[in-house]
Structure formats: C-alpha cells, structure tokens
Amino acid sequence: MTILLSDPRVSAIPVEECGEPLVTLEPDLGPARARVRAALADRLRAANRALPDGICLRVVEGHRSDPDQRGIIERYSHQVAAAHPDASAIELEQLISRFVAPIHVAPHVAAAAVDLTLVDADGTELDLGTSVDATPEESDGACYFAAAGITAAARAHRDLLAEVLGAVGLVNYPTEWWHWSYGDRYWALLTGAPSARYGPIDDHGAAAGRST
C-alpha cells in the first residue's frame, strides 16, 4: 500500500532538528545548483559516483521556500478539485499529496529532498517514462515509480536510480519517481528511525527547531 505524505503516521513522526547547514550542490550534479542539507549532498555525490560510466544524476530542485511550497499546493489544489469534483475534503487532501506535500511535513522545505533524473555524458536526459514533475493527471499515473506501461528503458533507468540512491540511504516517494529524500519525516517512517533529522529551514539556513 502506498503511504502518502498526508498520512497521519507521517505527521506523527517527531523532528529532532540537528542543525545541519544547507550546502550548494556542484555543477556536476546539475546546473540548478540546488541547495540541500550537507549529509544529503554527501549521499548524492556517492550515488553519482556509483552510476555506470556515461550516466550522471541531474538534480532539478532541492530546498524549496515555504511560500513556494504553498504556491504549488494552491495551484495543484485547483487542478485536482476540477478533475475530481465529487471528492470529499479528505479525499482531495489525499489526492493533492500524491504530487505536493502538506506544508507541515514537506521534505523540500526541510532541504531533505531532491527532484532528479539521469543524463548521459552529453547532458541529454534519459528516458524515465515521464518528465520530472509530471502530475498523475497529466501522465495518467505513469509518474508513479512502479507504474506499468512505461518502456523497458524507462523501467531500467528507474531501477538504476533506486539501486544507487537506496544504497546511500535515500527513500523514494512512490507517486513521483524523481523525488528522493533523506532525514525528513517520510524517510523516518519508512526506515524506522525514531525521529526526523531535519525540519523546515529558511533560505538563510535558519531551522525552525524541534517539533512534533
């Protein structure tokens, strides 16, 4: 069963903020120069080194501000409500969380998550079945990591992502093949950690502190 970020078990995980700083990823992990927590950056570098010759990670996004997260929630909420006019408020919350996390548990706001893909030696993106950030509605569910109906090449590339990122301790959000995190509440729930390492952090690296 897919555990969504709206699941009460996620928000029940306490946060023991470790105070780890934000760092900027090197250009060889993508021109976006995303900012993430230091330990996540170390793990991404290790995963990148483990890829076969001629294939690299490209990180598209890391830390996201609170206002940016709220903006994505608002925009996608309108799309979901239009696509599912008979859904209840609880059902809408669940549907929305397939694509964007509720603000209080959002891994990107904690700088604990990245959106990424694979590229070849020339920087051309490999086939992973959909574009990064394709919604469930746009992709007819092909954005789910385990989606059926994608090409053999896309499946192989997704499995390669899982192999190298899982080996360094990251977890995938199963409705988005491109979303991987470390140290956030969702990671803690899936790995059995007693608490999350990271809570919300602002653009200047100021963490919100301990929370439940």
N, C-alpha and C positions, 0 to 999 in steps of 0.2 A: 504494500500500500504506500502511495506517495504521501510523504509528510510535507505539508505546505507551511510556509512561514507564518500564516495566520493561525496555525495550530496552537492552542493554549500551552502545549508542552514546550514550545519554543520560548514563549514569553515567561514561562515559569523558571527558566534557567537563570540563576543569578550571574551578575557580572562582577568580577574581581579585577578591576582595571589595573593593568600592570604598568601603565605609564610609558609604554614603548613609543618611541618617536615615529613620525612619518619620514619616509625617505622617497626620493625620486628615482624611478627605475631608469636604467641606462638605455640609450637608443637601440641597442641590440635586442631589447625586449619590446620594441615598438616605438614609433615616432610620437605617440601620445605622451611619452614620459610621465606615465601615471604615478601617483603618489600612493603608497601603501605603508603598512606597518613594517618595521625593519625585519622581523622574523619571517613575515610573508615574502618580502623581497628576497631573502636568502633562499627560501624554498623554491621560488620561481626560477632563480638562477640555476639551482641544482637540477630542476626539472628540464630546463632548457639545455643544459649540458648532456642530459641523458637521452635526448632525442637523436634519431639517426642523422648521419651526415646529410646536409642539404635541407633539413627541416628545422624550423625555429618557431618558438612561441611569438605571437604578437599580442601584447596586452593593449586592449582598446580603451579600457576605463578601470580606474581603481577607486580612490576616495571620491565620494560624492557629498556635496554640502547638504545640510538639512533642507534649505529652500529648494534645491534642485530635486531632491527626493520627493518632496511634497508636490512639486510641479508635475513630475512624472506620474505620481499617484492620481492627481486630479485629471490629467489628460486621459490616462488609460481608463479611469473610472467611467468617463463619459462613453468611451468606446464599448466597454463591457455592458453598461446599462442599456445602450442601444441594441447590442447584439442579443441580450438576454432580458427582454422587457418584463418577463414574468418571474424573474428571480427575486427571492426574498433578500432582505438586507444581509443576513448571514451568508446566503449563497453568493451574493455579489462580493462580499469581503473575501470569500474563498477563491472565487474566480479571479479577482484582481490580484491576489497574492501569488497566482501562478507566474506572473510576469514582473511584479514590482512588490517589494516587501513593505509591510506596515512600518511606519516611521520608527516605532519604538524598538523594533528588532532588526532594522535594516543593516545588513552586513557592510554595504558600501559606505554608509555614514560612519561606521566604525573603522573604516580603512582596512577592513578584514577580508574584502572580496575583490576579485578581478573579473572582468569580462575579457575573454581572449579567444584567439583562434590560432591556426597553424599557417605558416607561409613557407614557400620554397626559397631556395638560395637567391632568387631574383626578387623576392618580396611579394610574389603573387600568392594570394590566399588559396589554400587547398579546399577541396570540396568537403564540407562538413554537413551538407544536407539543406541548410538554410543560411541566410545571412545572420550575423550577430544581431541580437535584439529583434528578431522576427517574432511577432506575438503569436499566441496559439491560434487566434482567429486568422491572421494573415497566412500562417503556414499550415493550417489545418492539422495542427498538432505535431508537425514534423520537428518543431523546436524542442520537444521532449527528448532527453538524451537517449532513451530506449525506443524511440518511435520506429514503427515498422514502415516499410515503403521507401526508405532512403536508399541511395545507391550503395553498392558494395564498397566503393572507395570511401564514401562518407562514413559508413559504419567502421571501417578500418581506422580512419582518422580519429573518430570519436573514441574508439578503443585505445588508440595510442595516447590520446590526451589523458584518459582515465589511468592508464598504466603509469605514465611519468608523474602526473600530479598526485595520484593516490599514493605513490611510493614516497613522496615527501610530506605527506600528511594533510593534503587538501581534500575537501569534500565537494561534491557537485550538488547543485540544486537541480533535481531531476526534471523539472519543467523547462530548463534552459541549459542546453549542452555547453554553452560558453561560460557559465557562471560557476566559479570555484572559490572557496573561502577557507580561511584558517583563523581560529581564535575567537570567532563570533558565537552567538548563542546557538545557531543552527549547527555549526561544527561541533559544539559541546554536546548537543543532544545526540547527534549521530555517532560520535566517538565514545560517549560515556564519560566525558570529562565532567567533573563536579560543578564547574563554572566556566563562563566565557572569560577570555583574557582581555578582550577589548570591548569597550562601549563607545558611544558616539564621541567623535573628536572633531574639532573645528579646523578650518583651513590653516590656522597658525599652530596647530599641534596641541591645543589645549583640550584635554579629555574631560568628559563630564563626571568621571569618578565612579564610585561603586553604586550599583543599583540592583534591584531585583525585579 
